[in-house]
Amino acid sequence: MSTILGYLLRFNFDLIALLRHEFFYGVSINSFSVLISVVLTKSYAGIVRYTGIGDGVRLLKTLLISLLIVSVINLLHFANFGKNLIPYSVILISFLAAFLFLFQYRLLIKNIFSYYSRNITNKAKVAIFGAGRLGMMTKQLMEGDDQSNFRVLAFFEDDARKQGKVIDGTAIFNSANLEYYLKDLDIEKLVITDQGISFERKNEIVDICLKEDVKVLSIPNVKDWVHGELSLKQIKEVKIEELLGRESIQLDNLAIRDALNGKRVCITGAAGSIGSELARQAIQYKPSTLILIDQAESPLYELQRELDSNASCTMYVGDITDRKRIESIFKKETPEVIFHAAAYKHVPLMESNAVEAVTTNVLGTKNLADLAVEFKVERFVMISTDKAVNPTSVMGCSKRIAEIYVQSLNNELKDKIGSTTFVTTRFGNVLGSNGSVIPFFKRQISKGGPITVTHPEITRYFMTITEACQLVLEAGAMGKGGEIFIFDMGKSMRIVDLARKMVRLSGLELGRDIEIVFTGLRQGEKLFEELLLDKENTIPTHHHKIMIAQVSEYSFEEVNKNLENLERATNDYEHSSSYEIVALMKAIVPEFKSNSSIFEVLDTSKKAL
């Protein structure tokens, strides 16, 4: 058809002149040349309804090869008979027309297929937030896959430059009118593809969608795509964890590398949520040896299997309260940097096990700190908690005493050349950690409820495990000694609001499908967590999200004496009661006021002992 069109245009539609020029030979030769080119390039192999730029390029290559073949035949004919077999104007017109016909035919079939498949009534109505490259890829994936049950009706954009335009036949709407268009278009699902969107904006979008009973999905980060490609199975519903984070922390990687690269790094509590993530992050800075210690055998074994390919990891099953065991490990490995993450952390449980809280959190920390000094460890980074501020629980107070000991020991040794640098980090609740509230709520929702919340007004700060460990690494690198680093954790969140959002994200309706039940504060629990004492101030650091707490400091001699008394009481537990041990803790930390606890009597009675 293209060759015939070329001849007709060349001879101005004069059929007599056309027949006189023996155009049949020209049509046959040109068509045969294209046929050979098609076989060589396999341009026929593309699936028409998925036609894209790649198919257009392949067609262009096919026709260029055909053009070359015909030109060679023309030159040979001219050399033998003194004239061209096919006019070059016909060859050029045929080339252009063939490309136009072949490519436009494919695009026409693709659009017809897309139109009818998009208008099948049983397909879910979808909108995409983010009209960029990822948004376009997501649309093609959702509508192009045979197994897909979606039809994309709209894009939404914050960028005013894109609003009002069209991508592949789909309009881009102003995201400021999101609520209106979700109703107007009867959208069932919204896919968030804009990976530069802030957490605050993401929460706004999710809240609007939940209000309109629209399910929210998102695509994973590009680095998490399987073999560098996005698949339909990777487009999943938004998780609550994605809505509680904050902007990524920008680390001083050079400082962290200098602190860890080529060093013998020890992590206690290595099998726990924080410890294991610390190990994963620390290993990226290529320490000479990563010494991982934990008393939990099975989780430590799982971590060993995960890090099995890294020869620099050494695993030790050991308890930080067993000084001889830890000393033997230090003698063998001589660590240069210690990240101390081993601790008991569950507030109600420690309230009824005060001896274990003190033994592990206080005396275990003392063991490690003293051995760090003995073996000339360069840096010791202790991981603390916001529950150490104005403690209302045994667990919180035990961590505050550990902070006091580490800080006073640092101050005692700071003038000695080559002494250990001790620093502490404090942060709030960690998302996804063992025993955290989100997995607990998920289990309750999966069972049909009820969801149990201790108090309607209880609030907590949240951060991701990744954020927490980044803070620890940064603190370990920047600390000069004696600091307690705290993190700007943003706004605290009401736990009941968290529970409600999780219910709605699960597609359930509160009050109809599931209930929230308030059970009352647990032992040692307080309504509001704090990161600083009332009298404390903060000093900024080079990192705008990390500050240094100015805390009350104690003399090492006084602290050491108090810990000796506490150790005697715990060692002689048969003749000491939990009340005596907690009373000693209150004497060390005067701001420790028990809440919802059997130990509240110690705060009012003058006869505590």
C-alpha positions as CSV (number, residue, x, y, z in Angstrom):
1,M,0.0,0.0,0.0
2,S,2.8,2.4,0.9
3,T,4.7,1.7,-2.3
4,I,1.5,2.1,-4.5
5,L,0.9,5.4,-2.7
6,G,4.5,6.4,-3.5
7,Y,4.0,5.7,-7.2
8,L,0.6,7.5,-7.3
9,L,2.1,10.6,-5.7
10,R,5.2,10.4,-7.9
11,F,3.1,10.3,-11.2
12,N,0.4,12.6,-9.9
13,F,-2.2,9.9,-10.1
14,D,-1.7,9.4,-13.8
15,L,-2.5,5.7,-14.3
16,I,-1.3,5.5,-17.9
17,A,2.2,6.9,-16.9
18,L,2.1,4.5,-13.9
19,L,1.5,1.4,-16.1
20,R,4.1,2.5,-18.6
21,H,6.7,2.7,-15.8
22,E,6.1,-1.0,-14.9
23,F,5.4,-0.2,-11.3
24,F,4.5,-3.9,-10.6
25,Y,8.2,-4.7,-10.4
26,G,8.8,-1.8,-8.0
27,V,5.9,-2.8,-5.7
28,S,7.1,-6.4,-5.6
29,I,10.7,-5.6,-5.0
30,N,9.9,-3.1,-2.3
31,S,7.4,-5.4,-0.5
32,F,9.9,-8.3,-0.7
33,S,12.6,-6.2,0.8
34,V,10.4,-5.1,3.7
35,L,9.4,-8.8,4.2
36,I,13.1,-9.8,4.6
37,S,13.7,-6.9,7.0
38,V,10.7,-7.9,9.1
39,V,12.0,-11.4,9.5
40,L,15.5,-10.1,10.4
41,T,14.4,-7.6,13.0
42,K,11.3,-9.7,14.3
43,S,9.2,-6.5,14.3
44,Y,6.2,-8.8,14.1
45,A,6.9,-10.2,17.6
46,G,5.6,-7.3,19.6
47,I,2.2,-7.6,21.3
48,V,0.1,-5.0,19.6
49,R,-1.9,-3.8,22.7
50,Y,1.4,-3.1,24.5
51,T,2.9,-1.0,21.7
52,G,5.3,1.6,22.9
53,I,8.4,3.7,21.9
54,G,10.5,0.5,21.7
55,D,8.2,-0.9,19.0
56,G,8.4,2.3,17.0
57,V,12.2,2.2,17.1
58,R,12.2,-1.5,16.0
59,L,9.9,-0.6,13.0
60,L,12.2,2.3,12.0
61,K,15.1,-0.1,12.0
62,T,13.1,-2.6,9.8
63,L,12.3,0.1,7.2
64,L,15.8,1.5,7.2
65,I,17.2,-2.0,6.4
66,S,14.5,-2.3,3.6
67,L,15.5,1.1,2.3
68,L,19.1,-0.1,2.1
69,I,18.2,-3.3,0.3
70,V,16.1,-1.5,-2.3
71,S,18.7,1.2,-2.8
72,V,21.4,-1.5,-3.5
73,I,19.0,-3.2,-6.0
74,N,18.4,0.2,-7.7
75,L,22.1,0.9,-8.0
76,L,22.8,-2.6,-9.5
77,H,20.0,-2.1,-12.0
78,F,21.3,1.4,-12.9
79,A,24.8,-0.1,-13.4
80,N,23.5,-2.8,-15.8
81,F,20.7,-1.0,-17.7
82,G,21.5,2.7,-17.2
83,K,18.3,3.5,-15.4
84,N,16.7,3.2,-11.9
85,L,14.3,0.4,-11.4
86,I,12.3,2.4,-8.8
87,P,12.3,6.2,-8.6
88,Y,14.1,7.4,-5.4
89,S,11.1,9.7,-4.7
90,V,8.9,6.6,-4.6
91,I,11.4,4.8,-2.3
92,L,11.4,7.8,0.1
93,I,7.6,8.3,0.1
94,S,7.1,4.6,0.6
95,F,9.5,4.6,3.5
96,L,7.7,7.4,5.3
97,A,4.2,6.1,4.6
98,A,5.1,2.6,5.7
99,F,6.4,3.8,9.0
100,L,3.3,6.0,9.5
101,F,0.9,3.2,8.6
102,L,2.6,0.4,10.5
103,F,3.1,2.4,13.8
104,Q,-0.3,4.1,13.7
105,Y,-2.0,0.8,13.0
106,R,-0.5,-0.6,16.2
107,L,-1.4,2.5,18.3
108,L,-5.0,2.4,16.9
109,I,-5.4,-1.3,18.0
110,K,-3.8,-0.5,21.4
111,N,-6.2,2.4,22.0
112,I,-9.3,0.4,20.9
113,F,-8.3,-2.4,23.2
114,S,-7.6,0.0,26.0
115,Y,-10.9,1.8,25.6
116,Y,-13.0,-1.3,25.7
117,S,-11.0,-3.0,28.5
118,R,-11.2,0.2,30.5
119,N,-15.0,0.4,30.2
120,I,-15.7,-3.1,31.5
121,T,-18.0,-2.4,34.4
122,N,-16.6,-4.9,36.9
123,K,-13.2,-3.2,37.0
124,A,-12.3,-1.2,40.1
125,K,-12.2,2.6,39.5
126,V,-8.7,3.8,40.4
127,A,-7.0,7.2,40.7
128,I,-3.3,7.8,40.9
129,F,-1.7,10.5,43.1
130,G,1.4,11.7,41.3
131,A,1.4,12.4,37.6
132,G,5.1,11.8,37.1
133,R,7.1,8.9,35.5
134,L,6.2,6.5,38.3
135,G,2.5,7.4,38.0
136,M,2.5,6.8,34.3
137,M,4.3,3.4,34.8
138,T,1.7,2.5,37.4
139,K,-1.1,3.3,35.0
140,Q,0.3,1.2,32.2
141,L,0.9,-1.7,34.6
142,M,-2.6,-1.6,36.2
143,E,-4.4,-1.3,32.8
144,G,-2.0,-3.4,30.7
145,D,-1.8,-6.6,32.7
146,D,-4.3,-9.3,31.7
147,Q,-4.8,-10.2,35.3
148,S,-5.4,-6.6,36.3
149,N,-8.8,-5.6,37.6
150,F,-8.3,-1.9,37.5
151,R,-9.2,1.1,35.3
152,V,-7.5,4.4,35.9
153,L,-9.9,7.3,35.7
154,A,-7.8,10.2,37.0
155,F,-4.4,11.5,38.2
156,F,-4.1,14.0,41.1
157,E,-1.2,16.4,41.4
158,D,0.1,19.0,43.9
159,D,2.2,20.5,41.1
160,A,0.2,23.3,39.5
161,R,2.2,23.0,36.2
162,K,0.8,19.5,35.6
163,Q,-2.8,20.2,36.7
164,G,-5.4,20.4,33.8
165,K,-3.2,18.4,31.4
166,V,-3.8,14.8,30.1
167,I,-1.5,11.7,30.3
168,D,-2.4,8.9,27.9
169,G,-6.0,10.0,27.7
170,T,-6.4,10.4,31.5
171,A,-6.9,13.9,33.0
172,I,-4.7,15.4,35.8
173,F,-6.8,17.0,38.5
174,N,-5.9,19.5,41.2
175,S,-5.2,17.6,44.4
176,A,-6.7,20.4,46.4
177,N,-10.1,19.2,45.1
178,L,-9.3,15.5,46.0
179,E,-12.3,15.0,48.2
180,Y,-14.7,16.4,45.5
181,Y,-13.3,14.3,42.6
182,L,-13.2,11.1,44.7
183,K,-17.0,11.4,45.1
184,D,-17.7,12.7,41.6
185,L,-15.7,9.9,39.9
186,D,-16.8,7.3,42.4
187,I,-13.2,6.3,43.0
188,E,-12.7,3.0,44.8
189,K,-8.9,3.0,45.2
190,L,-6.2,5.6,45.2
191,V,-2.5,4.7,44.5
192,I,0.1,7.0,45.9
193,T,3.1,7.0,43.5
194,D,4.7,10.3,44.4
195,Q,7.7,9.2,46.5
196,G,8.7,12.7,47.3
197,I,5.5,13.4,49.2
198,S,5.9,14.4,52.9
199,F,4.6,12.3,55.7
200,E,2.2,15.1,56.7
201,R,0.8,15.3,53.2
202,K,0.5,11.6,52.9
203,N,-1.5,11.5,56.2
204,E,-3.8,14.2,54.8
205,I,-4.5,12.2,51.7
206,V,-5.1,9.0,53.7
207,D,-7.5,10.8,56.0
208,I,-9.5,12.2,53.1
209,C,-9.6,8.7,51.5
210,L,-10.7,7.0,54.7
211,K,-13.4,9.6,55.1
212,E,-14.7,8.8,51.6
213,D,-14.3,5.0,52.0
214,V,-11.6,4.9,49.4
215,K,-8.8,2.3,49.9
216,V,-5.3,3.7,49.7
217,L,-2.4,1.8,48.0
218,S,1.2,2.7,47.4
219,I,4.1,1.5,45.4
220,P,7.4,0.5,47.0
221,N,10.6,2.5,46.8
222,V,12.3,2.1,43.5
223,K,15.3,0.3,45.2
224,D,12.9,-2.4,46.5
225,W,11.5,-3.3,43.0
226,V,12.1,-6.9,42.1
227,H,15.0,-7.0,39.5
228,G,14.5,-3.3,39.0
229,E,10.9,-3.7,37.7
230,L,7.6,-2.8,39.3
231,S,5.0,-5.6,39.4
232,L,1.3,-5.5,40.1
233,K,1.8,-7.6,43.2
234,Q,4.0,-4.9,44.8
235,I,1.2,-2.4,44.8
236,K,-0.2,-2.9,48.3
237,E,-2.4,-1.1,50.8
238,V,-0.8,1.6,52.9
239,K,0.4,0.4,56.3
240,I,0.0,2.3,59.5
241,E,3.9,2.3,59.8
242,E,4.1,4.4,56.7
243,L,2.0,7.1,58.3
244,L,3.9,7.4,61.5
245,G,7.4,8.1,60.3
246,R,9.1,11.4,59.4
247,E,11.4,12.8,56.8
248,S,14.6,10.7,56.5
249,I,17.4,11.6,58.8
250,Q,20.5,12.8,56.9
251,L,23.5,11.2,58.5
252,D,27.0,12.5,58.7
253,N,28.2,9.3,57.0
254,L,31.9,10.4,57.0
255,A,31.9,10.8,60.8
256,I,30.2,7.4,61.3
257,R,32.6,5.8,58.8
258,D,35.6,7.2,60.7
259,A,34.1,5.9,64.0
260,L,33.4,2.4,62.7
261,N,35.5,1.6,59.7
262,G,38.1,-1.0,60.5
263,K,37.1,-1.1,64.2
264,R,36.1,-4.0,66.4
265,V,32.5,-3.1,67.1
266,C,30.4,-4.9,69.8
267,I,26.6,-4.8,70.1
268,T,24.8,-6.1,73.2
269,G,21.2,-7.2,72.9
270,A,22.1,-7.9,69.2
271,A,19.2,-10.2,68.6
272,G,16.6,-7.6,69.6
273,S,14.8,-5.2,67.4
274,I,17.2,-2.3,67.9
275,G,20.3,-4.5,68.2
276,S,19.8,-6.4,65.0
277,E,19.0,-3.3,63.0
278,L,22.2,-1.7,64.5
279,A,24.1,-4.7,63.2
280,R,22.7,-4.3,59.7
281,Q,23.5,-0.6,59.6
282,A,26.9,-0.9,61.2
283,I,28.1,-3.6,58.9
284,Q,27.7,-1.2,56.0
285,Y,30.6,0.9,57.4
286,K,32.9,-2.2,57.2
287,P,34.1,-2.7,60.8
288,S,37.0,-5.2,61.0
289,T,34.9,-7.3,63.4
290,L,31.2,-7.2,64.5
291,I,30.8,-8.8,67.9
292,L,27.2,-9.6,68.6
293,I,26.1,-10.6,72.1
294,D,22.7,-11.8,73.3
295,Q,21.2,-14.3,75.7
296,A,18.3,-15.2,73.3
297,E,19.7,-18.2,71.4
298,S,17.1,-18.6,68.7
299,P,16.8,-14.9,67.6
300,L,20.6,-14.7,67.6
301,Y,20.8,-17.8,65.4
302,E,18.3,-16.2,62.9
303,L,20.5,-13.1,62.8
304,Q,23.5,-15.3,62.2
305,R,21.8,-16.9,59.2
306,E,20.8,-13.4,57.9
307,L,24.4,-12.1,58.2
308,D,26.0,-15.4,57.3
309,S,27.7,-14.1,54.2
310,N,29.7,-11.6,56.2
311,A,32.8,-13.1,57.6
312,S,33.4,-10.2,60.0
313,C,30.5,-11.2,62.3
314,T,31.1,-13.2,65.5
315,M,28.1,-14.4,67.6
316,Y,28.2,-15.0,71.4
317,V,25.4,-16.3,73.5
318,G,25.9,-14.5,76.8
319,D,24.2,-12.5,79.6
320,I,25.5,-9.0,80.4
321,T,24.9,-9.7,84.1
322,D,27.4,-12.5,83.9
323,R,30.6,-10.5,84.3
324,K,33.0,-13.5,83.8
325,R,31.3,-14.4,80.5
326,I,31.5,-10.9,79.2
327,E,35.0,-10.5,80.4
328,S,36.1,-13.6,78.6
329,I,34.5,-12.3,75.4
330,F,36.3,-8.9,75.8
331,K,39.6,-10.6,76.4
332,K,39.2,-12.5,73.2
333,E,37.8,-9.8,71.0
334,T,39.1,-6.5,72.6
335,P,36.2,-4.3,71.2
336,E,36.9,-0.7,70.4
337,V,33.3,0.5,70.1
338,I,30.3,-0.8,72.1
339,F,26.6,-0.2,71.4
340,H,24.7,-1.3,74.5
341,A,21.2,-2.3,73.5
342,A,20.6,-5.1,76.0
343,A,17.8,-4.3,78.4
344,Y,14.4,-5.4,79.8
345,K,11.9,-2.9,78.4
346,H,8.3,-4.0,79.2
347,V,6.9,-1.6,81.8
348,P,4.2,-3.7,83.5
349,L,6.3,-6.9,83.5
350,M,9.2,-5.1,85.2
351,E,6.9,-3.6,87.8
352,S,6.4,-7.1,89.2
353,N,10.0,-8.1,88.6
354,A,12.0,-5.3,90.1
355,V,15.0,-7.4,90.9
356,E,15.5,-8.5,87.3
357,A,15.0,-4.9,86.1
358,V,17.7,-3.7,88.4
359,T,20.0,-6.7,87.8
360,T,19.9,-6.4,84.0
361,N,19.3,-2.7,83.3
362,V,21.4,-1.2,86.1
363,L,24.0,-3.8,87.2
364,G,24.4,-5.3,83.7
365,T,25.1,-1.8,82.3
366,K,27.6,-1.3,85.2
367,N,29.4,-4.6,84.3
368,L,29.7,-3.5,80.6
369,A,30.8,0.1,81.5
370,D,33.4,-1.1,84.0
371,L,34.8,-3.7,81.6
372,A,34.8,-1.1,78.8
373,V,37.2,1.0,81.0
374,E,39.3,-2.0,81.9
375,F,39.8,-3.0,78.3
376,K,40.3,0.6,77.1
377,V,37.2,0.6,74.8
378,E,37.2,3.9,72.8
379,R,33.5,4.5,72.7
380,F,30.5,3.3,74.7
381,V,27.0,4.2,73.4
382,M,24.2,3.4,75.8
383,I,20.6,3.1,74.4
384,S,18.1,4.6,76.9
385,T,14.4,5.5,76.7
386,D,12.0,8.4,77.1
387,K,10.6,6.5,80.1
388,A,13.7,7.4,82.0
389,V,12.4,11.0,82.2
390,N,10.3,11.7,85.3
391,P,10.1,7.9,85.7
392,T,6.8,6.4,86.9
393,S,7.9,2.8,86.6
394,V,10.6,0.5,87.8
395,M,11.8,0.0,84.2
396,G,12.0,3.7,83.5
397,C,13.9,4.3,86.8
398,S,16.3,1.5,86.1
399,K,17.2,3.1,82.8
400,R,17.6,6.5,84.4
401,I,20.0,5.0,87.0
402,A,22.0,3.4,84.2
403,E,22.2,6.8,82.5
404,I,23.4,8.4,85.7
405,Y,26.1,5.7,86.2
406,V,27.4,6.0,82.7
407,Q,27.5,9.8,82.7
408,S,29.2,10.0,86.2
409,L,31.8,7.4,85.1
410,N,32.6,9.4,82.0
411,N,33.0,12.6,84.1
412,E,35.2,10.7,86.5
413,L,37.5,9.6,83.8
414,K,37.4,12.5,81.3
415,D,40.7,14.0,82.3
416,K,42.6,10.7,81.9
417,I,44.3,10.2,78.5
418,G,42.8,7.4,76.5
419,S,39.8,6.9,78.7
420,T,36.5,5.6,77.3
421,T,34.0,8.1,75.9
422,F,30.5,7.3,77.2
423,V,27.4,8.8,75.5
424,T,23.7,8.0,75.9
425,T,20.8,8.2,73.4
426,R,17.1,8.6,74.4
427,F,14.1,8.0,72.1
428,G,10.5,6.9,72.3
429,N,8.5,3.9,71.2
430,V,9.9,2.1,68.2
431,L,7.5,1.0,65.5
432,G,7.6,-2.8,64.8
433,S,9.8,-3.7,67.7
434,N,9.1,-6.8,69.8
435,G,5.9,-6.2,71.9
436,S,5.1,-2.8,70.4
437,V,1.6,-1.6,70.1
438,I,1.1,-1.9,66.3
439,P,1.6,-5.6,66.0
440,F,-0.5,-6.1,69.1
441,F,-3.4,-4.1,67.5
442,K,-3.0,-6.0,64.2
443,R,-3.4,-9.3,66.0
444,Q,-6.5,-8.0,67.8
445,I,-8.0,-6.7,64.5
446,S,-7.3,-10.0,62.7
447,K,-9.3,-11.8,65.5
448,G,-12.2,-9.5,65.2
449,G,-11.4,-7.4,68.3
450,P,-12.0,-5.9,70.6
451,I,-9.0,-3.6,70.5
452,T,-7.8,-2.8,74.0
453,V,-6.4,0.7,74.9
454,T,-5.5,1.5,78.4
455,H,-6.8,5.1,78.5
456,P,-8.6,7.4,76.0
457,E,-6.0,10.2,76.5
458,I,-2.8,8.2,76.6
459,T,-0.2,9.5,74.0
460,R,3.1,8.2,72.8
461,Y,6.0,9.4,70.5
462,F,6.8,7.0,67.7
463,M,9.8,6.4,65.5
464,T,10.9,3.7,63.1
465,I,13.6,1.1,64.0
466,T,15.7,2.6,61.2
467,E,15.4,6.1,62.6
468,A,16.3,4.9,66.1
469,C,19.4,3.1,64.9
470,Q,20.5,6.1,62.7
471,L,20.3,8.2,65.8
472,V,22.5,5.8,67.8
473,L,25.1,5.7,65.1
474,E,25.2,9.5,64.8
475,A,25.4,9.9,68.5
476,G,28.2,7.4,68.7
477,A,30.1,9.4,66.1
478,M,29.5,12.9,67.4
479,G,29.7,12.4,71.2
480,K,32.5,14.0,73.1
481,G,31.7,12.2,76.3
482,G,29.0,12.5,79.0
483,E,26.2,13.6,76.7
484,I,22.6,12.4,76.6
485,F,21.4,12.8,73.1
486,I,17.7,13.2,72.4
487,F,15.8,13.1,69.1
488,D,13.2,15.6,67.8
489,M,10.4,13.1,67.6
490,G,7.7,15.5,66.3
491,K,4.3,15.3,67.8
492,S,3.1,12.6,70.2
493,M,0.0,10.7,69.0
494,R,-3.0,9.5,70.9
495,I,-3.0,5.7,71.0
496,V,-6.8,5.6,70.5
497,D,-6.4,7.7,67.3
498,L,-3.8,5.2,66.1
499,A,-6.2,2.3,66.8
500,R,-9.1,4.0,64.9
501,K,-6.9,4.7,61.9
502,M,-5.7,1.1,61.9
503,V,-9.3,-0.1,61.9
504,R,-10.2,2.1,59.0
505,L,-7.1,1.1,57.0
506,S,-8.2,-2.5,57.6
507,G,-11.5,-1.7,55.8
508,L,-13.6,-2.2,59.0
509,E,-16.0,0.2,60.6
510,L,-15.6,1.0,64.2
511,G,-18.6,0.3,66.3
512,R,-20.1,-2.0,63.7
513,D,-17.3,-4.5,62.8
514,I,-15.0,-4.0,65.8
515,E,-14.9,-2.2,69.2
516,I,-12.3,-0.3,71.2
517,V,-12.3,-1.1,74.9
518,F,-10.5,0.9,77.6
519,T,-8.9,-1.2,80.2
520,G,-7.2,1.3,82.5
521,L,-3.6,2.3,82.9
522,R,-1.2,-0.7,83.5
523,Q,1.3,-0.8,86.4
524,G,3.9,1.9,86.1
525,E,2.3,3.4,82.9
526,K,1.9,7.1,82.5
527,L,-0.4,9.1,80.2
528,F,2.3,11.3,78.5
529,E,5.8,10.3,77.8
530,E,8.5,13.0,78.0
531,L,11.9,13.4,76.5
532,L,13.2,15.9,79.0
533,L,12.8,16.7,82.7
534,D,11.0,20.0,83.5
535,K,14.2,21.6,84.6
536,E,16.3,20.3,81.8
537,N,17.2,22.4,78.7
538,T,18.6,21.2,75.4
539,I,21.7,22.2,73.5
540,P,21.6,22.0,69.7
541,T,24.0,20.0,67.7
542,H,25.1,20.1,64.0
543,H,22.1,17.9,63.2
544,H,18.8,19.8,63.6
545,K,16.9,16.7,64.8
546,I,19.5,15.7,67.4
547,M,19.9,17.7,70.7
548,I,21.9,17.3,73.9
549,A,19.9,17.2,77.1
550,Q,21.2,19.2,80.0
551,V,20.6,16.9,82.9
552,S,21.3,16.8,86.6
553,E,24.8,15.4,87.1
554,Y,26.0,13.3,90.1
555,S,29.4,12.6,91.5
556,F,30.8,9.2,90.7
557,E,31.6,8.4,94.3
558,E,28.0,9.0,95.4
559,V,26.6,7.1,92.5
560,N,28.9,4.2,92.9
561,K,28.1,3.9,96.6
562,N,24.3,3.9,95.9
563,L,24.8,1.2,93.3
564,E,26.7,-0.9,95.8
565,N,23.8,-0.7,98.2
566,L,21.4,-1.6,95.3
567,E,23.5,-4.5,94.3
568,R,23.6,-5.9,97.9
569,A,19.9,-5.6,98.1
570,T,19.3,-7.5,94.8
571,N,21.9,-10.1,95.6
572,D,20.3,-10.7,99.0
573,Y,16.8,-10.9,97.6
574,E,15.7,-13.6,100.0
575,H,16.1,-11.1,102.9
576,S,15.1,-8.0,100.9
577,S,11.7,-7.2,99.4
578,S,10.8,-5.5,96.2
579,Y,9.7,-2.6,98.2
580,E,13.2,-2.2,99.7
581,I,14.8,-2.3,96.3
582,V,12.4,0.2,94.8
583,A,12.8,2.5,97.8
584,L,16.6,2.5,97.1
585,M,15.8,3.4,93.5
586,K,13.6,6.3,94.6
587,A,16.4,7.5,96.8
588,I,18.8,7.6,93.9
589,V,16.2,9.1,91.5
590,P,14.1,11.5,93.6
591,E,11.8,12.3,90.6
592,F,10.7,8.7,90.4
593,K,7.0,8.7,91.4
594,S,5.2,5.4,90.9
595,N,2.0,5.5,88.9
596,S,-0.8,2.9,88.9
597,S,1.6,0.7,90.9
598,I,1.8,-1.2,94.2
599,F,4.9,1.0,94.9
600,E,2.8,4.2,95.1
601,V,2.7,3.7,98.9
602,L,6.5,4.5,99.0
603,D,5.8,8.0,97.7
604,T,3.4,8.8,100.6
605,S,4.7,6.7,103.4
606,K,7.6,8.0,105.6
607,K,8.3,4.4,106.6
608,A,9.4,3.1,103.2
609,L,12.0,0.8,104.6
